[in-house]
């Protein structure tokens, strides 16, 4: 079992920054990749960023150059640094951990609201 807990969301003005955290616990050695998704009201869940165990990263085109995903293995934590935020970044942000044998785990989500 893997547990993922997100934090760091909030209300910020356009152009501002936030850093989201995703803390993993449980059988974390089973996690292959960690991903950040977001879901805005009335829209499908969207993949935002991916980080592999080897720290390779990938981003959605909509956030490239503005968001940075990173990991601190000593703290079992993955971060999403979000800069130059736009109103269209408003969504609930979810952390997910994909495992080989037991599927994908999700956190409860953290709300990010960007005001114009």
Buried (B, 14 or more C-beta within 10 A) or exposed (E): EBBBBBBBBEEBEEEBEBEBBBBBEBBBEBBEBBBBBBBBEEEEBBEBBBBEEEEEEBBBEEBEEBBBBBBEEEEBBBBBBBBEBBEEBBBBBBBBBBBEEEEEBBBEBBEBBBEE
